């Protein structure tokens, strides 16, 4: 199964920048990796890291929403305090 050669992925650019020969062997010659277990481990580690980055992004957005809600409540409290006098 040959991949679409017109599509350039960021991972291809990174692999090429790291080692042009490795990119050529994998993408042009379709050579098997010499250590598939290490490749599978690296893929799993990258996947786990991506999931962690997504969770951190979600937590950051939730924190910003809570901070915004707190600021709005503080403004409302101060406004009611000054208007109630």
mmCIF file of the C-alpha atoms, coordinates in Angstrom:
data_MODEL
# 
_entry.id   MODEL 
# 
loop_
_atom_site.group_PDB 
_atom_site.id 
_atom_site.type_symbol 
_atom_site.label_atom_id 
_atom_site.label_alt_id 
_atom_site.label_comp_id 
_atom_site.label_asym_id 
_atom_site.label_entity_id 
_atom_site.label_seq_id 
_atom_site.pdbx_PDB_ins_code 
_atom_site.Cartn_x 
_atom_site.Cartn_y 
_atom_site.Cartn_z 
_atom_site.occupancy 
_atom_site.B_iso_or_equiv 
_atom_site.pdbx_formal_charge 
_atom_site.auth_seq_id 
_atom_site.auth_comp_id 
_atom_site.auth_asym_id 
_atom_site.auth_atom_id 
_atom_site.pdbx_PDB_model_num 
ATOM 1  C CA . UNK A 1 1  ? 0.000   0.000  0.000  1.00 0.00 ? 1  UNK A CA 1 
ATOM 2  C CA . UNK A 1 2  ? 1.685   3.216  -1.181 1.00 0.00 ? 2  UNK A CA 1 
ATOM 3  C CA . UNK A 1 3  ? 0.931   6.467  0.546  1.00 0.00 ? 3  UNK A CA 1 
ATOM 4  C CA . UNK A 1 4  ? -0.089  9.637  -1.251 1.00 0.00 ? 4  UNK A CA 1 
ATOM 5  C CA . UNK A 1 5  ? 3.228   11.287 -2.175 1.00 0.00 ? 5  UNK A CA 1 
ATOM 6  C CA . UNK A 1 6  ? 1.635   14.706 -2.601 1.00 0.00 ? 6  UNK A CA 1 
ATOM 7  C CA . UNK A 1 7  ? 0.821   14.919 1.108  1.00 0.00 ? 7  UNK A CA 1 
ATOM 8  C CA . UNK A 1 8  ? 3.634   16.218 3.325  1.00 0.00 ? 8  UNK A CA 1 
ATOM 9  C CA . UNK A 1 9  ? 3.082   15.567 7.009  1.00 0.00 ? 9  UNK A CA 1 
ATOM 10 C CA . UNK A 1 10 ? 4.744   17.462 9.844  1.00 0.00 ? 10 UNK A CA 1 
ATOM 11 C CA . UNK A 1 11 ? 6.124   14.168 11.129 1.00 0.00 ? 11 UNK A CA 1 
ATOM 12 C CA . UNK A 1 12 ? 7.768   13.599 7.744  1.00 0.00 ? 12 UNK A CA 1 
ATOM 13 C CA . UNK A 1 13 ? 9.420   17.013 7.915  1.00 0.00 ? 13 UNK A CA 1 
ATOM 14 C CA . UNK A 1 14 ? 10.629  16.287 11.450 1.00 0.00 ? 14 UNK A CA 1 
ATOM 15 C CA . UNK A 1 15 ? 11.945  12.860 10.497 1.00 0.00 ? 15 UNK A CA 1 
ATOM 16 C CA . UNK A 1 16 ? 13.681  14.294 7.429  1.00 0.00 ? 16 UNK A CA 1 
ATOM 17 C CA . UNK A 1 17 ? 15.257  17.090 9.492  1.00 0.00 ? 17 UNK A CA 1 
ATOM 18 C CA . UNK A 1 18 ? 16.448  14.557 12.076 1.00 0.00 ? 18 UNK A CA 1 
ATOM 19 C CA . UNK A 1 19 ? 17.809  12.048 9.558  1.00 0.00 ? 19 UNK A CA 1 
ATOM 20 C CA . UNK A 1 20 ? 17.240  12.371 5.824  1.00 0.00 ? 20 UNK A CA 1 
ATOM 21 C CA . UNK A 1 21 ? 18.480  8.819  5.266  1.00 0.00 ? 21 UNK A CA 1 
ATOM 22 C CA . UNK A 1 22 ? 15.953  7.370  7.733  1.00 0.00 ? 22 UNK A CA 1 
ATOM 23 C CA . UNK A 1 23 ? 13.189  9.335  6.022  1.00 0.00 ? 23 UNK A CA 1 
ATOM 24 C CA . UNK A 1 24 ? 14.270  8.081  2.616  1.00 0.00 ? 24 UNK A CA 1 
ATOM 25 C CA . UNK A 1 25 ? 14.442  4.474  3.791  1.00 0.00 ? 25 UNK A CA 1 
ATOM 26 C CA . UNK A 1 26 ? 11.022  4.614  5.441  1.00 0.00 ? 26 UNK A CA 1 
ATOM 27 C CA . UNK A 1 27 ? 9.097   6.694  2.913  1.00 0.00 ? 27 UNK A CA 1 
ATOM 28 C CA . UNK A 1 28 ? 10.756  5.994  -0.450 1.00 0.00 ? 28 UNK A CA 1 
ATOM 29 C CA . UNK A 1 29 ? 12.181  2.511  -0.046 1.00 0.00 ? 29 UNK A CA 1 
ATOM 30 C CA . UNK A 1 30 ? 9.455   1.434  2.426  1.00 0.00 ? 30 UNK A CA 1 
ATOM 31 C CA . UNK A 1 31 ? 12.105  -0.419 4.435  1.00 0.00 ? 31 UNK A CA 1 
ATOM 32 C CA . UNK A 1 32 ? 11.064  -2.023 7.709  1.00 0.00 ? 32 UNK A CA 1 
ATOM 33 C CA . UNK A 1 33 ? 12.352  -0.463 10.907 1.00 0.00 ? 33 UNK A CA 1 
ATOM 34 C CA . UNK A 1 34 ? 15.340  -2.337 12.356 1.00 0.00 ? 34 UNK A CA 1 
ATOM 35 C CA . UNK A 1 35 ? 13.816  -2.297 15.859 1.00 0.00 ? 35 UNK A CA 1 
ATOM 36 C CA . UNK A 1 36 ? 10.002  -2.493 15.620 1.00 0.00 ? 36 UNK A CA 1 
ATOM 37 C CA . UNK A 1 37 ? 9.595   -2.866 19.397 1.00 0.00 ? 37 UNK A CA 1 
ATOM 38 C CA . UNK A 1 38 ? 11.400  0.429  19.974 1.00 0.00 ? 38 UNK A CA 1 
ATOM 39 C CA . UNK A 1 39 ? 9.337   2.083  17.247 1.00 0.00 ? 39 UNK A CA 1 
ATOM 40 C CA . UNK A 1 40 ? 6.104   0.805  18.834 1.00 0.00 ? 40 UNK A CA 1 
ATOM 41 C CA . UNK A 1 41 ? 7.260   2.048  22.255 1.00 0.00 ? 41 UNK A CA 1 
ATOM 42 C CA . UNK A 1 42 ? 8.054   5.482  20.811 1.00 0.00 ? 42 UNK A CA 1 
ATOM 43 C CA . UNK A 1 43 ? 4.652   5.639  19.147 1.00 0.00 ? 43 UNK A CA 1 
ATOM 44 C CA . UNK A 1 44 ? 2.941   4.733  22.442 1.00 0.00 ? 44 UNK A CA 1 
ATOM 45 C CA . UNK A 1 45 ? 4.955   7.343  24.360 1.00 0.00 ? 45 UNK A CA 1 
ATOM 46 C CA . UNK A 1 46 ? 4.076   10.019 21.809 1.00 0.00 ? 46 UNK A CA 1 
ATOM 47 C CA . UNK A 1 47 ? 0.411   9.063  21.985 1.00 0.00 ? 47 UNK A CA 1 
ATOM 48 C CA . UNK A 1 48 ? 0.426   9.258  25.790 1.00 0.00 ? 48 UNK A CA 1 
ATOM 49 C CA . UNK A 1 49 ? 2.163   12.636 25.646 1.00 0.00 ? 49 UNK A CA 1 
ATOM 50 C CA . UNK A 1 50 ? -0.446  13.924 23.189 1.00 0.00 ? 50 UNK A CA 1 
ATOM 51 C CA . UNK A 1 51 ? -3.239  12.812 25.508 1.00 0.00 ? 51 UNK A CA 1 
ATOM 52 C CA . UNK A 1 52 ? -1.542  14.574 28.425 1.00 0.00 ? 52 UNK A CA 1 
ATOM 53 C CA . UNK A 1 53 ? -1.183  17.785 26.394 1.00 0.00 ? 53 UNK A CA 1 
ATOM 54 C CA . UNK A 1 54 ? -4.909  17.638 25.537 1.00 0.00 ? 54 UNK A CA 1 
ATOM 55 C CA . UNK A 1 55 ? -5.843  17.129 29.228 1.00 0.00 ? 55 UNK A CA 1 
ATOM 56 C CA . UNK A 1 56 ? -3.659  20.067 30.281 1.00 0.00 ? 56 UNK A CA 1 
ATOM 57 C CA . UNK A 1 57 ? -5.287  22.260 27.632 1.00 0.00 ? 57 UNK A CA 1 
ATOM 58 C CA . UNK A 1 58 ? -8.741  21.306 28.887 1.00 0.00 ? 58 UNK A CA 1 
ATOM 59 C CA . UNK A 1 59 ? -7.729  22.023 32.496 1.00 0.00 ? 59 UNK A CA 1 
ATOM 60 C CA . UNK A 1 60 ? -6.322  25.402 31.465 1.00 0.00 ? 60 UNK A CA 1 
ATOM 61 C CA . UNK A 1 61 ? -9.543  26.348 29.692 1.00 0.00 ? 61 UNK A CA 1 
ATOM 62 C CA . UNK A 1 62 ? -11.585 25.260 32.731 1.00 0.00 ? 62 UNK A CA 1 
ATOM 63 C CA . UNK A 1 63 ? -9.344  27.334 35.013 1.00 0.00 ? 63 UNK A CA 1 
ATOM 64 C CA . UNK A 1 64 ? -9.808  30.412 32.811 1.00 0.00 ? 64 UNK A CA 1 
ATOM 65 C CA . UNK A 1 65 ? -13.597 29.956 32.855 1.00 0.00 ? 65 UNK A CA 1 
ATOM 66 C CA . UNK A 1 66 ? -13.575 29.644 36.656 1.00 0.00 ? 66 UNK A CA 1 
ATOM 67 C CA . UNK A 1 67 ? -11.368 32.726 37.032 1.00 0.00 ? 67 UNK A CA 1 
ATOM 68 C CA . UNK A 1 68 ? -13.696 34.662 34.736 1.00 0.00 ? 68 UNK A CA 1 
ATOM 69 C CA . UNK A 1 69 ? -16.730 33.542 36.724 1.00 0.00 ? 69 UNK A CA 1 
ATOM 70 C CA . UNK A 1 70 ? -15.001 34.570 39.957 1.00 0.00 ? 70 UNK A CA 1 
ATOM 71 C CA . UNK A 1 71 ? -14.191 38.028 38.580 1.00 0.00 ? 71 UNK A CA 1 
ATOM 72 C CA . UNK A 1 72 ? -17.804 38.483 37.455 1.00 0.00 ? 72 UNK A CA 1 
ATOM 73 C CA . UNK A 1 73 ? -19.082 37.428 40.893 1.00 0.00 ? 73 UNK A CA 1 
ATOM 74 C CA . UNK A 1 74 ? -16.666 39.838 42.566 1.00 0.00 ? 74 UNK A CA 1 
ATOM 75 C CA . UNK A 1 75 ? -17.828 42.689 40.333 1.00 0.00 ? 75 UNK A CA 1 
ATOM 76 C CA . UNK A 1 76 ? -21.466 41.829 41.047 1.00 0.00 ? 76 UNK A CA 1 
ATOM 77 C CA . UNK A 1 77 ? -20.806 41.680 44.806 1.00 0.00 ? 77 UNK A CA 1 
ATOM 78 C CA . UNK A 1 78 ? -19.001 45.030 44.796 1.00 0.00 ? 78 UNK A CA 1 
ATOM 79 C CA . UNK A 1 79 ? -21.710 46.642 42.665 1.00 0.00 ? 79 UNK A CA 1 
ATOM 80 C CA . UNK A 1 80 ? -24.461 45.387 44.991 1.00 0.00 ? 80 UNK A CA 1 
ATOM 81 C CA . UNK A 1 81 ? -22.479 46.486 48.044 1.00 0.00 ? 81 UNK A CA 1 
ATOM 82 C CA . UNK A 1 82 ? -22.079 50.050 46.759 1.00 0.00 ? 82 UNK A CA 1 
ATOM 83 C CA . UNK A 1 83 ? -25.649 50.282 45.463 1.00 0.00 ? 83 UNK A CA 1 
ATOM 84 C CA . UNK A 1 84 ? -27.066 48.926 48.721 1.00 0.00 ? 84 UNK A CA 1 
ATOM 85 C CA . UNK A 1 85 ? -25.543 51.695 50.851 1.00 0.00 ? 85 UNK A CA 1 
# 
